[in-house]
């Protein structure tokens, strides 16, 4: 059974207005994610900072749904790849996607989709299931991010760097 997301509740009935509404939501929220990335706390033991992006990514999925949420994150990645300073601490470019943060960036798209899909199934109707949906989305981000990060910090350094980074980011 599919439930309406919060974005669905305000969507206009007219097809053209609905398309404009969707595009504005996707682009607007992608820019908000870019703003949240500017809140970056560098970690001396990791090339990946703690940012406000994770929260915004999960909220994007939960409020926009799986389709709009994942499209929003694809728009965000496109903005960064084309040179807009939307990645953490104003970074941009392909080097961010291919560098230590690449797994997290790809994980954002998948997490927004999963969180959005769970919201469409009604998981955003109760605090407990909303928290679980966010936890699942967060787990996806860290699974992809940490796996990719291990490539850059090395297998021997993974324990300290990955454990401390993940622990701080989850708190």
C-alpha positions in Angstrom: 0.0 0.0 0.0 1.4 3.4 -1.0 0.9 6.4 1.2 1.2 10.0 0.2 4.4 11.8 1.2 4.3 15.3 2.6 5.3 16.6 -0.8 2.4 14.7 -2.4 -0.1 16.4 -0.1 0.6 19.8 -1.6 1.1 18.8 -5.2 -1.2 20.7 -7.6 -3.7 18.6 -9.7 -2.9 20.3 -13.0 -0.3 18.3 -14.9 1.9 21.3 -15.9 1.7 22.9 -12.4 2.6 19.5 -10.9 5.7 19.2 -13.1 6.8 22.7 -12.1 6.1 21.9 -8.5 8.2 18.8 -8.7 11.1 20.5 -10.4 11.1 23.4 -7.9 11.1 20.9 -5.0 13.9 18.8 -6.5 16.1 21.8 -7.3 15.2 23.7 -4.1 16.0 20.8 -1.8 19.2 20.0 -3.7 20.4 23.5 -2.9 19.4 23.2 0.7 21.5 20.0 0.9 24.4 22.1 -0.7 23.9 24.7 2.1 23.9 22.0 4.8 27.2 20.7 3.4 28.8 24.0 4.3 28.4 23.1 8.0 31.5 20.9 7.9 33.6 19.8 10.9 37.0 18.5 9.7 38.4 15.4 11.5 42.2 15.2 11.9 42.2 11.5 11.4 39.9 11.3 8.4 39.7 12.9 5.0 35.9 12.9 5.4 34.4 15.7 7.5 31.2 15.5 9.5 28.5 17.6 7.8 24.8 18.5 8.0 24.2 16.7 4.7 23.2 13.4 6.1 20.2 14.8 8.0 19.1 16.7 4.9 19.5 13.7 2.7 17.3 11.6 4.9 14.7 14.4 5.3 14.7 14.8 1.5 13.8 11.2 1.0 11.2 11.1 3.8 9.4 14.3 2.7 9.8 14.1 -1.1 9.5 10.3 -1.6 11.7 7.9 -3.4 11.5 9.3 -6.9 11.8 13.0 -6.1 14.2 12.3 -3.2 16.7 10.4 -5.4 16.3 12.8 -8.3 17.0 15.6 -5.8 20.3 13.9 -4.8 21.2 13.3 -8.5 20.6 17.0 -9.1 22.9 17.8 -6.1 25.6 15.6 -7.5 25.2 17.2 -10.9 25.5 20.7 -9.4 28.7 19.7 -7.6 30.2 17.9 -10.7 29.6 21.0 -12.9 31.5 23.2 -10.5 29.0 24.7 -8.1 30.5 24.7 -4.6 27.9 22.5 -3.0 30.0 19.7 -1.6 31.4 19.8 1.9 33.3 23.1 2.7 32.5 24.5 -0.7 34.2 21.8 -2.7 33.1 20.8 -6.2 34.2 18.7 -9.2 34.8 15.1 -10.2 37.6 14.7 -7.7 35.1 14.8 -4.9 33.1 11.9 -6.4 36.3 9.9 -7.1 38.0 10.8 -3.9 37.5 9.7 -0.3 34.0 11.2 0.0 32.7 9.5 -3.2 31.1 6.5 -1.5 29.2 8.8 0.9 28.0 11.0 -2.1 26.7 7.9 -4.0 25.2 6.6 -0.7 23.2 9.8 -0.5 21.2 8.9 -3.6 20.5 5.4 -2.5 19.6 6.5 1.1 17.2 9.1 -0.2 15.5 6.5 -2.4 15.2 3.9 0.5 14.0 6.5 3.0 11.5 7.8 0.5 10.3 4.4 -0.3 9.8 3.6 3.3 7.9 6.9 3.7 5.7 5.9 0.8 4.9 2.7 2.7 3.8 4.7 5.7 6.9 4.5 7.8 6.8 8.3 8.3 3.5 8.1 10.2 5.0 7.1 13.6 8.1 8.2 15.4 9.4 4.7 15.9 9.2 3.7 12.2 10.4 7.1 11.1 13.5 6.6 13.2 14.0 3.1 11.8 13.7 4.5 8.2 16.3 7.1 9.0 18.5 4.5 10.6 18.3 2.3 7.5 19.1 5.3 5.2 22.0 6.2 7.5 23.3 2.7 7.4 23.3 2.7 3.6 25.2 6.0 3.5 27.9 4.6 5.9 28.1 1.2 4.3 28.9 2.7 0.9 30.9 5.6 2.4 33.1 3.5 4.7 33.7 0.9 2.0 34.9 3.5 -0.4 36.9 5.3 2.3 38.8 2.1 3.1 40.3 2.3 -0.4 41.8 5.7 0.5 42.9 5.2 4.1 44.1 1.7 3.6 43.0 -1.6 5.2 45.3 -1.2 8.2 44.1 2.3 9.1 40.4 1.5 8.5 39.7 0.5 12.1 40.6 3.7 13.8 39.6 6.2 11.1 36.3 4.5 10.2 35.2 3.6 13.7 35.8 7.1 15.1 34.3 8.8 12.1 31.2 6.6 12.1 30.8 7.0 15.9 31.0 10.8 15.8 28.7 11.0 12.8 26.1 8.8 14.4 26.0 10.8 17.6 
